[in-house]
Amino acid sequence: KLVGDLTVDGKTGAVELRRVAQDEISGEWDAAADAQGQPFPFTLTLKLEGEKVTGSSSSQLGTSTISSGNWKDGKLALVLESGNGQIALMATLDNGKLVGDYDFAGQFSGKWAAVRKKS
């Protein structure tokens, strides 16, 4: 934060400048989960508002909605609602790539990663 006085045309007033947090995760991501040694591709669509993340996931199994999502201190935490239970995704952003772990309704767990979809 930068605080000071600004004078324009002989008039002076207080000024405060704050750095706006950069939105690094909104948009579409090409993702893949390690499903017991087999890659399981899916697409994540994320929207960041403050620290809250909303959106959805789509794959060959259909579309799931994010029921809760959070982005704070470079860490992503999502819960997706699927027809077969909740899927928890945790990740960090590393050189433009989301990398982390997932838990599928307590039945399966593993690693996943995503890169921003090319436009």
DSSP file (Angstrom, degrees, kcal/mol; ACC not computed):
  #  RESIDUE AA STRUCTURE BP1 BP2  ACC     N-H-->O    O-->H-N    N-H-->O    O-->H-N    TCO  KAPPA ALPHA  PHI   PSI    X-CA   Y-CA   Z-CA
    1    1 A K              0   0    0      0, 0.0     2,-0.5     0, 0.0    17,-0.2   0.000 360.0 360.0 360.0 140.7    0.0    0.0    0.0
    2    2 A L  E     -A   17   0A   0     15,-2.8    15,-3.3     2,-0.0     2,-0.4  -0.982 360.0-175.4-122.3 125.2    1.2    3.5   -0.9
    3    3 A V  E     +A   16   0A   0     -2,-0.5     2,-0.3    13,-0.2    13,-0.2  -0.949  24.5 107.6-123.7 139.7   -0.1    6.5    1.0
    4    4 A G  E     -A   15   0A   0     11,-2.5    11,-3.4    -2,-0.4     2,-0.4  -0.964  59.4 -71.5-178.1-166.0    0.7   10.2    0.4
    5    5 A D  E     -A   14   0A   0     -2,-0.3     2,-0.4     9,-0.2     9,-0.2  -0.896  31.6-157.3-114.5 145.0   -0.6   13.5   -0.8
    6    6 A L  E     -A   13   0A   0      7,-2.8     7,-2.1    -2,-0.4     2,-0.5  -0.986   3.8-160.6-123.1 129.9   -1.3   14.4   -4.4
    7    7 A T  E     +A   12   0A   0     -2,-0.4     2,-0.4     5,-0.2     5,-0.2  -0.951  15.0 169.3-114.2 124.6   -1.4   18.0   -5.6
    8    8 A V  E >  S-A   11   0A   0      3,-2.7     3,-2.1    -2,-0.5    -2,-0.0  -0.996  71.6 -11.8-134.3 127.3   -3.2   18.9   -8.9
    9    9 A D  T 3  S-     0   0    0     -2,-0.4    -1,-0.1     1,-0.3     3,-0.1   0.858 129.7 -53.0  51.9  40.3   -3.9   22.5  -10.0
   10   10 A G  T 3  S+     0   0    0      1,-0.2     2,-0.4     0, 0.0    -1,-0.3   0.431 115.2 113.9  80.2  -1.3   -2.9   23.8   -6.6
   11   11 A K  E <   -A    8   0A   0     -3,-2.1    -3,-2.7     2,-0.0     2,-0.4  -0.885  49.5-159.2-106.7 135.2   -5.3   21.5   -4.7
   12   12 A T  E     +A    7   0A   0     -2,-0.4     2,-0.3    -5,-0.2    -5,-0.2  -0.910  15.4 166.7-116.7 139.2   -3.9   18.8   -2.4
   13   13 A G  E     -A    6   0A   0     -7,-2.1    -7,-2.8    -2,-0.4     2,-0.2  -0.976  39.2 -95.1-145.9 159.3   -5.7   15.7   -1.2
   14   14 A A  E     -A    5   0A   0     -2,-0.3     2,-0.4    -9,-0.2    -9,-0.2  -0.496  38.6-164.9 -75.2 142.7   -4.8   12.4    0.5
   15   15 A V  E     -A    4   0A   0    -11,-3.4   -11,-2.5    -2,-0.2     2,-0.4  -0.989  11.2-174.7-131.4 139.0   -4.1    9.4   -1.8
   16   16 A E  E     -A    3   0A   0     -2,-0.4     2,-0.4   -13,-0.2   -13,-0.2  -0.977   6.6-167.8-134.0 121.8   -3.9    5.7   -0.9
   17   17 A L  E     -A    2   0A   0    -15,-3.3   -15,-2.8    -2,-0.4     2,-0.4  -0.915   4.7-172.3-110.8 133.9   -3.0    3.1   -3.6
   18   18 A R        -     0   0    0     -2,-0.4     2,-0.4   -17,-0.2    -2,-0.0  -0.954  27.9-114.3-124.4 144.9   -3.4   -0.6   -3.0
   19   19 A R        -     0   0    0     -2,-0.4     2,-0.4     1,-0.0     3,-0.0  -0.619  30.8-132.1 -75.7 130.2   -2.2   -3.5   -5.1
   20   20 A V        -     0   0    0     -2,-0.4     2,-0.1     1,-0.1    -1,-0.0  -0.694  26.3-110.1 -83.9 132.5   -5.2   -5.4   -6.6
   21   21 A A        -     0   0    0     -2,-0.4     2,-0.3     1,-0.1    29,-0.1  -0.402  33.9-121.3 -63.2 134.2   -4.9   -9.1   -6.2
   22   22 A Q        -     0   0    0     -2,-0.1     2,-1.0     1,-0.1    -1,-0.1  -0.612  14.4-130.9 -80.6 134.3   -4.2  -10.8   -9.5
   23   23 A D        +     0   0    0     -2,-0.3    -1,-0.1     1,-0.2    -2,-0.0  -0.756  36.2 165.8 -85.8 103.8   -6.8  -13.4  -10.6
   24   24 A E        +     0   0    0     -2,-1.0    -1,-0.2     1,-0.1    -2,-0.0   0.494  67.0  42.6 -97.3  -5.4   -4.6  -16.3  -11.6
   25   25 A I  S    S+     0   0    0     46,-0.0    21,-0.3    68,-0.0    -1,-0.1   0.640  74.1 112.0-122.4 -15.2   -7.2  -19.0  -11.8
   26   26 A S        +     0   0    0     19,-0.1     2,-0.3    22,-0.1    21,-0.2  -0.351  62.9  46.4 -62.7 140.4  -10.4  -17.8  -13.5
   27   27 A G  E    S-B   46   0B   0     19,-2.9    19,-2.7     2,-0.0     2,-0.4  -0.783  95.8 -38.4 127.2-169.4  -11.0  -19.5  -16.9
   28   28 A E  E     -B   45   0B   0     -2,-0.3    89,-2.9    17,-0.2     2,-0.4  -0.763  49.4-166.6 -98.6 140.0  -11.0  -22.9  -18.4
   29   29 A W  E     -BC  44 116B   0     15,-2.8    15,-2.3    -2,-0.4     2,-0.6  -0.982  19.5-137.9-127.6 133.7   -8.4  -25.5  -17.5
   30   30 A D  E     +BC  43 115B   0     85,-2.9    85,-2.4    -2,-0.4     2,-0.3  -0.834  40.1 178.9 -86.5 119.1   -7.5  -28.8  -19.2
   31   31 A A  E     -BC  42 114B   0     11,-3.0    11,-2.4    -2,-0.6     2,-0.3  -0.797  22.4-168.3-124.9 161.7   -7.1  -31.3  -16.3
   32   32 A A  E     -BC  41 113B   0     81,-2.3    81,-2.0    -2,-0.3     2,-0.3  -0.966   7.6-156.0-150.2 135.2   -6.3  -34.9  -15.7
   33   33 A A  E     -BC  40 112B   0      7,-2.2     7,-2.8    -2,-0.3     2,-1.0  -0.845  26.0-119.6-107.0 147.4   -6.5  -37.0  -12.6
   34   34 A D  E     -B   39   0B   0     77,-2.9     2,-1.1    -2,-0.3    77,-0.2  -0.773  31.2-169.9 -85.0 102.6   -4.5  -40.2  -12.0
   35   35 A A  E >  S-B   38   0B   0      3,-3.3     3,-1.4    -2,-1.0    75,-0.1  -0.753  70.6 -46.3 -99.6  88.6   -7.3  -42.8  -11.6
   36   36 A Q  T 3  S-     0   0    0     -2,-1.1    -1,-0.2     1,-0.3    74,-0.1   0.898 122.1 -38.0  52.4  47.4   -5.4  -45.9  -10.4
   37   37 A G  T 3  S+     0   0    0      1,-0.2    -1,-0.3     0, 0.0    -3,-0.1   0.298 122.5 100.2  92.4  -9.3   -2.7  -45.5  -13.0
   38   38 A Q  E <  S-B   35   0B   0     -3,-1.4    -3,-3.3     2,-0.0     2,-0.3  -0.913  75.7-118.2-110.5 136.0   -4.9  -44.3  -15.8
   39   39 A P  E     -B   34   0B   0      0, 0.0    -5,-0.2     0, 0.0    73,-0.0  -0.548  23.1-162.5 -72.1 133.2   -5.3  -40.6  -16.8
   40   40 A F  E     -B   33   0B   0     -7,-2.8    -7,-2.2    -2,-0.3     2,-0.1  -0.918  13.1-150.6-116.4 102.9   -8.8  -39.4  -16.4
   41   41 A P  E     +B   32   0B   0      0, 0.0    19,-0.5     0, 0.0     2,-0.3  -0.448  25.1 157.5 -77.2 145.3   -9.2  -36.1  -18.4
   42   42 A F  E     -B   31   0B   0    -11,-2.4   -11,-3.0    -2,-0.1     2,-0.5  -0.974  34.6-123.2-155.3 164.3  -11.7  -33.4  -17.4
   43   43 A T  E     -BD  30  58B   0     15,-2.9    15,-2.4    -2,-0.3     2,-0.5  -0.951  18.8-157.5-114.5 131.3  -12.2  -29.7  -17.9
   44   44 A L  E     -BD  29  57B   0    -15,-2.3   -15,-2.8    -2,-0.5     2,-0.5  -0.914   2.5-164.8-106.1 133.1  -12.5  -27.2  -15.0
   45   45 A T  E     -BD  28  56B   0     11,-3.0    11,-1.8    -2,-0.5     2,-0.4  -0.972  19.1-175.8-115.7 115.2  -14.2  -23.9  -15.5
   46   46 A L  E     -BD  27  55B   0    -19,-2.7   -19,-2.9    -2,-0.5     2,-0.4  -0.869  18.0-172.7-118.3 144.1  -13.3  -21.6  -12.6
   47   47 A K  E     - D   0  54B   0      7,-2.2     7,-2.4    -2,-0.4     2,-0.5  -0.983  13.4-153.5-134.4 124.5  -14.4  -18.1  -11.6
   48   48 A L  E     + D   0  53B   0     -2,-0.4     2,-0.4     5,-0.2     5,-0.2  -0.844  16.5 173.7-101.3 128.9  -12.7  -16.3   -8.7
   49   49 A E  E >  S- D   0  52B   0      3,-2.8     3,-2.0    -2,-0.5     2,-0.6  -0.904  72.9 -49.3-131.8 103.1  -14.6  -13.6   -6.7
   50   50 A G  T 3  S-     0   0    0     -2,-0.4    -2,-0.0     1,-0.3     0, 0.0  -0.619 121.6 -29.2  69.1-116.0  -12.5  -12.4   -3.7
   51   51 A E  T 3  S+     0   0    0     -2,-0.6    20,-2.5    -3,-0.1     2,-0.3   0.451 118.4 102.6-106.7  -5.7  -11.4  -15.8   -2.2
   52   52 A K  E <   -DE  49  70B   0     -3,-2.0    -3,-2.8    18,-0.2     2,-0.5  -0.624  54.9-159.7 -85.0 135.3  -14.5  -17.7   -3.3
   53   53 A V  E     +D   48   0B   0     16,-1.6     2,-0.3    -2,-0.3    -5,-0.2  -0.958  13.9 173.1-115.9 129.5  -14.3  -20.0   -6.3
   54   54 A T  E     +D   47   0B   0     -7,-2.4    -7,-2.2    -2,-0.5     2,-0.3  -0.784  25.5  85.8-123.1 170.4  -17.3  -21.1   -8.3
   55   55 A G  E     -D   46   0B   0     11,-0.3    11,-2.4    -2,-0.3     2,-0.3  -0.975  56.2 -89.8 141.4-151.9  -17.7  -23.0  -11.5
   56   56 A S  E     -DF  45  65B   0    -11,-1.8   -11,-3.0    -2,-0.3     2,-0.4  -0.936  13.1-131.3-155.6 172.1  -18.0  -26.6  -12.8
   57   57 A S  E     -DF  44  64B   0      7,-2.7     7,-3.0    -2,-0.3     2,-0.4  -0.991  19.1-167.1-131.6 140.2  -16.2  -29.6  -14.1
   58   58 A S  E     +DF  43  63B   0    -15,-2.4   -15,-2.9    -2,-0.4     2,-0.2  -0.990  18.1 146.1-131.9 143.9  -17.0  -31.7  -17.2
   59   59 A S  E >   - F   0  62B   0      3,-2.2     3,-1.8    -2,-0.4   -17,-0.1  -0.840  66.6 -71.6-152.6-174.2  -15.8  -35.1  -18.3
   60   60 A Q  T 3  S+     0   0    0    -19,-0.5     3,-0.1     1,-0.3   -18,-0.1   0.696 129.7  58.4 -62.6 -17.7  -17.0  -38.2  -20.1
   61   61 A L  T 3  S-     0   0    0      1,-0.3     2,-0.3     0, 0.0    -1,-0.3   0.502 118.5-101.4 -90.6  -4.4  -19.1  -38.9  -17.0
   62   62 A G  E <   -F   59   0B   0     -3,-1.8    -3,-2.2    20,-0.0     2,-0.4  -0.815  51.6 -40.4 121.5-162.7  -21.0  -35.6  -17.2
   63   63 A T  E     -F   58   0B   0     -2,-0.3     2,-0.4    -5,-0.2    -5,-0.2  -0.880  43.4-167.7-112.4 138.6  -20.9  -32.2  -15.5
   64   64 A S  E     -F   57   0B   0     -7,-3.0    -7,-2.7    -2,-0.4     2,-0.3  -0.956  15.5-135.2-123.0 143.9  -20.4  -31.5  -11.8
   65   65 A T  E     -FG  56  81B   0     16,-0.8    16,-2.5    -2,-0.4     2,-0.7  -0.754  21.7-115.7 -98.3 143.8  -20.9  -28.2  -10.0
   66   66 A I  E     - G   0  80B   0    -11,-2.4   -11,-0.3    -2,-0.3    14,-0.3  -0.690  29.5-176.5 -75.4 115.7  -18.5  -26.7   -7.5
   67   67 A S  E    S+     0   0B   0     12,-2.6     2,-0.3    -2,-0.7    -1,-0.2   0.770  73.2   7.7 -86.8 -27.6  -20.4  -26.7   -4.2
   68   68 A S  E    S+ G   0  79B   0     11,-1.2    11,-2.4    -3,-0.1    -1,-0.3  -0.967  70.3 170.8-151.7 140.9  -17.7  -25.0   -2.3
   69   69 A G  E     - G   0  78B   0     -2,-0.3   -16,-1.6     9,-0.2     2,-0.3  -0.995   5.7-177.6-152.5 144.0  -14.4  -23.4   -3.5
   70   70 A N  E     -EG  52  77B   0      7,-2.4     7,-2.4    -2,-0.3     2,-0.4  -1.000  10.4-169.3-145.4 140.8  -11.7  -21.3   -2.0
   71   71 A W  E     + G   0  76B   0    -20,-2.5     2,-0.3    -2,-0.3     5,-0.2  -0.960  27.8 149.2-130.1 112.2   -8.5  -19.7   -3.3
   72   72 A K  E >   - G   0  75B   0      3,-2.2     3,-1.7    -2,-0.4    -2,-0.0  -0.989  63.9  -5.0-148.5 135.2   -6.2  -18.3   -0.6
   73   73 A D  T 3  S-     0   0    0     -2,-0.3     3,-0.1     1,-0.3    -1,-0.1   0.841 129.1 -53.1  52.9  38.6   -2.4  -17.8   -0.3
   74   74 A G  T 3  S+     0   0    0      1,-0.2    19,-1.1    18,-0.1     2,-0.4   0.635 113.1 118.9  76.6  13.4   -1.8  -19.6   -3.6
   75   75 A K  E <   -GH  72  92B   0     -3,-1.7    -3,-2.2    17,-0.2     2,-0.4  -0.954  48.1-156.3-119.9 132.5   -3.9  -22.7   -2.6
   76   76 A L  E     +GH  71  91B   0     15,-3.3    15,-2.3    -2,-0.4     2,-0.4  -0.877  11.0 179.7-105.4 134.0   -7.0  -24.0   -4.3
   77   77 A A  E     +GH  70  90B   0     -7,-2.4    -7,-2.4    -2,-0.4     2,-0.3  -0.977  10.2 171.4-134.6 121.9   -9.6  -26.1   -2.5
   78   78 A L  E     -GH  69  89B   0     11,-2.9    11,-2.6    -2,-0.4     2,-0.4  -0.941  22.5-158.9-129.4 149.4  -12.7  -27.3   -4.3
   79   79 A V  E     -GH  68  88B   0    -11,-2.4   -12,-2.6    -2,-0.3   -11,-1.2  -0.986  15.9-163.2-125.4 121.8  -15.6  -29.7   -3.6
   80   80 A L  E     -GH  66  87B   0      7,-3.1     7,-2.5    -2,-0.4     2,-0.7  -0.828  13.5-138.1-102.6 140.6  -17.5  -31.0   -6.7
   81   81 A E  E     +GH  65  86B   0    -16,-2.5   -16,-0.8    -2,-0.4     2,-0.3  -0.882  31.2 172.3 -98.3 114.8  -20.9  -32.6   -6.5
   82   82 A S  E >   - H   0  85B   0      3,-1.6     3,-1.5    -2,-0.7   -18,-0.1  -0.729  48.2-106.2-115.2 168.9  -21.1  -35.7   -8.7
   83   83 A G  T 3  S+     0   0    0      1,-0.3     3,-0.1    -2,-0.3    -1,-0.0   0.691 121.5  47.8 -65.0 -17.9  -23.8  -38.3   -9.1
   84   84 A N  T 3  S-     0   0    0      1,-0.4    -1,-0.3     0, 0.0     2,-0.2   0.224 125.9 -74.3-109.0  12.7  -21.5  -40.7   -7.2
   85   85 A G  E <   -H   82   0B   0     -3,-1.5    -3,-1.6     2,-0.0    -1,-0.4  -0.664  69.0 -36.7 123.9-180.0  -20.5  -38.5   -4.3
   86   86 A Q  E     -H   81   0B   0     -2,-0.2    19,-2.7    -5,-0.2     2,-0.5  -0.542  42.9-155.0 -83.3 143.7  -18.4  -35.5   -3.5
   87   87 A I  E     -HI  80 104B   0     -7,-2.5    -7,-3.1    17,-0.2     2,-0.5  -0.978   7.5-157.1-118.0 119.4  -15.0  -35.0   -5.1
   88   88 A A  E     -HI  79 103B   0     15,-2.7    15,-2.2    -2,-0.5     2,-0.4  -0.846   9.2-170.8 -98.3 129.2  -12.5  -32.9   -3.2
   89   89 A L  E     -HI  78 102B   0    -11,-2.6   -11,-2.9    -2,-0.5     2,-0.4  -0.980   5.3-179.4-119.8 129.9   -9.7  -31.2   -5.1
   90   90 A M  E     +HI  77 101B   0     11,-2.9    11,-1.3    -2,-0.4     2,-0.3  -0.981  16.2 151.7-124.9 140.7   -6.7  -29.5   -3.5
   91   91 A A  E     -HI  76 100B   0    -15,-2.3   -15,-3.3    -2,-0.4     2,-0.3  -0.991  32.6-141.7-159.9 163.5   -3.9  -27.8   -5.5
   92   92 A T  E     -HI  75  99B   0      7,-2.3     7,-2.4    -2,-0.3     2,-0.7  -0.907  32.2-112.5-123.5 158.5   -1.3  -25.1   -5.7
   93   93 A L  E     + I   0  98B   0    -19,-1.1     2,-0.5    -2,-0.3     5,-0.2  -0.837  36.8 178.9 -94.0 118.8   -0.4  -23.0   -8.7
   94   94 A D  E >   - I   0  97B   0      3,-3.4     3,-1.3    -2,-0.7    -2,-0.0  -0.945  69.5 -28.0-126.9 108.8    3.2  -23.9   -9.8
   95   95 A N  T 3  S-     0   0    0     -2,-0.5    -1,-0.1     1,-0.3     3,-0.1   0.892 127.4 -46.3  52.2  44.7    4.6  -22.1  -12.9
   96   96 A G  T 3  S+     0   0    0      1,-0.2    20,-0.6    19,-0.1     2,-0.4   0.510 120.3 107.9  81.0   4.8    1.1  -21.6  -14.3
   97   97 A K  E <   -IJ  94 115B   0     -3,-1.3    -3,-3.4    18,-0.1     2,-0.5  -0.956  65.0-135.9-119.3 132.3    0.0  -25.2  -13.7
   98   98 A L  E     +IJ  93 114B   0     16,-2.2    16,-2.4    -2,-0.4     2,-0.4  -0.756  32.0 174.6 -82.7 126.5   -2.4  -26.4  -11.0
   99   99 A V  E     +IJ  92 113B   0     -7,-2.4    -7,-2.3    -2,-0.5     2,-0.3  -0.998  18.6  96.0-135.1 138.1   -1.0  -29.5   -9.2
  100  100 A G  E     -IJ  91 112B   0     12,-2.5    12,-2.3    -2,-0.4     2,-0.3  -0.927  58.1 -58.0 179.5-153.3   -2.4  -31.3   -6.2
  101  101 A D  E     -IJ  90 111B   0    -11,-1.3   -11,-2.9    -2,-0.3     2,-0.3  -0.816  31.3-160.1-121.8 156.6   -4.4  -34.2   -4.8
  102  102 A Y  E     -IJ  89 110B   0      8,-2.6     8,-1.7    -2,-0.3     2,-0.4  -0.944   6.5-158.6-133.1 158.6   -8.0  -35.4   -5.1
  103  103 A D  E     -IJ  88 109B   0    -15,-2.2   -15,-2.7    -2,-0.3     2,-0.9  -0.967   9.9-154.4-136.3 120.5  -10.3  -37.5   -3.0
  104  104 A F  E >> S-IJ  87 108B   0      4,-3.3     3,-2.8    -2,-0.4     4,-1.3  -0.803  70.6 -51.1-100.9  97.0  -13.4  -39.1   -4.7
  105  105 A A  T 34 S-     0   0    0    -19,-2.7    -1,-0.2    -2,-0.9   -18,-0.1   0.738  99.8 -67.7  49.8  30.2  -16.0  -39.8   -2.0
  106  106 A G  T 34 S+     0   0    0      2,-0.3    -1,-0.3   -20,-0.2     3,-0.1   0.485 126.7  92.8  73.5   0.7  -13.5  -41.6    0.2
  107  107 A Q  T <4 S+     0   0    0     -3,-2.8     2,-0.3     1,-0.3    -2,-0.2   0.840  91.6  14.7 -94.3 -39.7  -13.3  -44.4   -2.4
  108  108 A F  E  <  + J   0 104B   0     -4,-1.3    -4,-3.3     2,-0.0    -2,-0.3  -0.955  62.2 176.7-133.9 151.7  -10.3  -43.2   -4.5
  109  109 A S  E     + J   0 103B   0     -2,-0.3     2,-0.3    -6,-0.2   -73,-0.3  -0.978  18.3 118.9-149.1 161.2   -7.6  -40.7   -4.1
  110  110 A G  E     - J   0 102B   0     -8,-1.7    -8,-2.6    -2,-0.3     2,-0.2  -0.975  54.0 -47.5 172.9-161.5   -4.6  -39.6   -6.1
  111  111 A K  E     - J   0 101B   0     -2,-0.3   -77,-2.9   -10,-0.2     2,-0.3  -0.649  41.8-178.9 -99.8 154.8   -2.9  -36.8   -7.9
  112  112 A W  E     -CJ  33 100B   0    -12,-2.3   -12,-2.5   -79,-0.2     2,-0.3  -0.978   3.9-173.0-147.4 160.8   -4.2  -34.4  -10.5
  113  113 A A  E     -CJ  32  99B   0    -81,-2.0   -81,-2.3    -2,-0.3     2,-0.3  -0.984   1.7-168.3-151.2 156.2   -2.9  -31.5  -12.6
  114  114 A A  E     -CJ  31  98B   0    -16,-2.4   -16,-2.2    -2,-0.3     2,-0.3  -0.998   6.8-160.3-149.0 146.9   -4.3  -28.9  -14.9
  115  115 A V  E     -CJ  30  97B   0    -85,-2.4   -85,-2.9    -2,-0.3   -18,-0.1  -0.946  41.2 -91.6-123.5 149.3   -3.1  -26.3  -17.4
  116  116 A R  E     -C   29   0B   0    -20,-0.6   -87,-0.3    -2,-0.3     2,-0.1  -0.340  49.3-107.2 -60.4 135.2   -4.9  -23.3  -18.7
  117  117 A K        -     0   0    0    -89,-2.9     2,-0.3     1,-0.1   -89,-0.2  -0.398  32.8-117.1 -64.6 135.8   -6.9  -24.1  -21.9
  118  118 A K              0   0    0      1,-0.1    -1,-0.1    -2,-0.1    -3,-0.0  -0.571 360.0 360.0 -74.9 135.8   -5.4  -22.6  -25.0
  119  119 A S              0   0    0     -2,-0.3    -1,-0.1    -3,-0.0    -2,-0.1   0.486 360.0 360.0 -83.8 360.0   -7.7  -20.1  -26.6
